[in-house]
Amino acid sequence: MDDETNDLIEAFVLDGNDFRDWTPSYSIAPTDVIPIIRERHDRATGEVRRTVEPARWDFHPSFLRDSKRPQFNARIETIATNGLWKGAFASSRCIVPMRGYYEWTGKPGDKQPHFLHGDGLLAAAGIATARKVDDEWQVSAAIITRAAKDASGEVHDRMPAFLLPDWDAPWLSSAKLDEAGRLELVEQLGAVSDQVATTIRSYEVDRRVNNSRTVDPSDATLIEPLEA
């Protein structure tokens, strides 16, 4: 736990949660647990609560059969129409907060990791779903990706679709969108994420992050730039 983790929660969450429930992680792989921000409407009280909660980074709605291939990224080009994604996109959107993310360049076996970041906390657009596993509800999520631009495009051809700071309220709204509403939101997300893409920068980091099974995810030095 640290002040930056507390800043993360205070930046996105209106009520509930304690920053001591969360510790920063500097190495996250698909199927790991990630924090997501979402709003839920209590039908009994009419109250809308925004919370930060854990989700498995492997989107798995109840209708999807078990698969060895995790579904962790959803393309913006098909998010509004693809049967796997469109239901959650219509009414179960979330924010995946992050300080940055890794991408790699180079040939297999000789990959150089890069840390891509903005001017502060980043809010990646995501979708969430829930299903019952052994009588318990398991929340899972995917991050929406788009074609990379500017500095991001120099490292990889895809990047997360990031939101502007004042876009959390419309994005997290649980009001269900029809097809026209979904298509309009995709267009708006493209325009908003275009603006954030111009702020993304990158630098090379240590190759320890290449092996998520052996790296210590609590090691903050993982995101430090390599010395020239």
N, C-alpha and C positions, 0 to 999 in steps of 0.2 A: 504494500500500500504506500502511496506517496501523494504529494500535493497535486501532481499532474493528473493522477487518477481521480482525485476529488474534483478537480477542475472539469474533467471529462463529464462526470455525472451532473455537476451543477450547470454545465453548458447546455445539456440536452433534457434533463429531467426536471419536472415541476414538483413532484412529490414522491415520497417513498424512497427506499433504498439507502444504503449507507456505503460510503466509499471504502470502508474497511472490509466489505464483502468482496472487494475486487482487488486484484493485484495485476500490475502490468505484465504483459507477455511480449517478448521481442522475437518470438519464433512461433508462428501458428500455421498449421497445415490443414488441408481439407479433412473433415471428420472431427477435428478438435472442437472444443467448446469455445464460443466467442460471445461477447456481450452484444446485445441488440437493444435498440430503443423502439418501443412501440406503444400505441395507445389502444385501450380497449374500453368498450362501452358496456356498462353494467345496466342491463335491461330492467332490473328490479328497482334501482335507485335513480337511474338516468345519469349517473356520474360517469365522466370520462377520466380515466387515470392514465398517466404516462409513466412508464417504468423502464428501468434497465434490467434485463434478465438474461440468463444463460440460454444459448441455443447451439445446437450441433450444426457445424458448418457443412451440411450435407442435406439439401432440401429433400424431404421425404414425406409427401402427403400420404394420407391413409390409403388412397387408391393405387399407389405405386408399389409394385412388387419389390421385394428385397433384391438388391443388386450390389455387385462388388465394385461397381463404378460410381463414385460419389457424384452427386449433382450439386456443385457448389457455386457455379457461375451461370447466370442467365443472360443471354444476349438481348440487348435493347431492341434489336431488329425484330425479334419474335416474341418479346415478353407479353405483348397485348393479345396475341392470337394463338400461340402454342398452347395446347391443352394441358401441358404439365404446369405451366406458369400462370396462365391468364386468370384463374380463379383467385389466387393469392394476390396478383397484381391489382385486381379489381377492388379488394377490400382488406387485404392483410399485408400492407407495406410496412417496412421497418427501416431504421437507420442503423448502419454498422459503423460505429465510431472508431477512428484509427489515427495514429500519428503519421503513418505512412505504410508502404508495402514494398515487397521485394520483386524484382524481375531479374532475369539472367540474360547474358550474352555469351557467345562462344559456342564451341563444339561440344557434343556429349563427352563427358569425362574431363572437360577443361572449361567448366562454366564459371563465369565471373558474375557474382551477385551485385546488384545495384539497389540502393535504397531510394525510393521515390517519395517525396514529401511536399507539403505546401508551406504556408506561412504559420500554421497552427494546427489545431485539430481538424481532421477531415471527416466529413459525413458521407459515407458511401450509401447509395440507394440500394435497398434490399427488399426481399420479400420473405415472409415467414409462414409457417404452417405448423400444425400440431397433430399428433396421432397418439393413440394409446399403445404403450409398450409395457407388458406385464402389469396391467392395471394402473399405470402411471402415465400422465401426459408428458410426451417428449416434444419439445419445440425444436424446430430445425429451420435453417435459413439459407438463402443464396444471395450473393452479391450480383447486382446488375452490371454488366460490362458493356463497353462501347468501343468504337475505333479510337485508337490513341492519337493524341494531337500534341504538337509542340514538343517539349522535352521528353514527354512520355513516349512519343512515337519514335524517338531515337533509340529507345531501349527495347520496346516490344510493340506489337501491332494492336494490342488491346489494353484497356485500362478500366478501372472501376468508373462508374458514372457517379460523380460527386455532386452533392447539393450545396447551394449557397446557404449561408447562415439563416436567412429569413424564410427559407423554404421548408423548414421542418414541419410547420403546422399543416399546410396543404398536403404535404407528402404523407404524413401520418394519419390523416383523416380516414376513419373506417367506413365512411359512407360508400356504399357499393356503386361502382361505376359500370355503366353499360358499355357496349362496344365503342360507341362514339366517344364516350368519356375516356376510355382506355387509350384510344388512338390519340386523342388530344393531349393526354398526360405524357405519352411517349414523346410527342413533339416538344412539349414544354421541358421535359427532362433533358432532351438532347440540347436544347438551347441553354439551359441552366448549366449543365455539365461542361458545355463548351467554354463558358466563362471561367469555371474552376480549373479546367485543363491548362489555361494559360499561366497559372500560378505554380504548377507542378515542376519541381526540379529534382535532379538525381545526382548521386555520387556513389562511387564504388565502396563496398564494405568487405569485411573479412569473409573468406570462403567457409568459415565454420557454419554459416547458415545453410550451406548446401546439404547438410545432413540433419534433418529435423529429428531423427531418432537419437542422435548423440549430443546435440547441442543443448545447453542449459537455457530454457526459454526466459528465465528471469535475469539473464545477463544483459544489462543495458548497453554494454560495449558493443553488442552485435550491430547496433545502428550507427556506431561512430565511423566517420570517413577514414579510409585508408590514408596513412601518412604519405605525402609525396616523396 
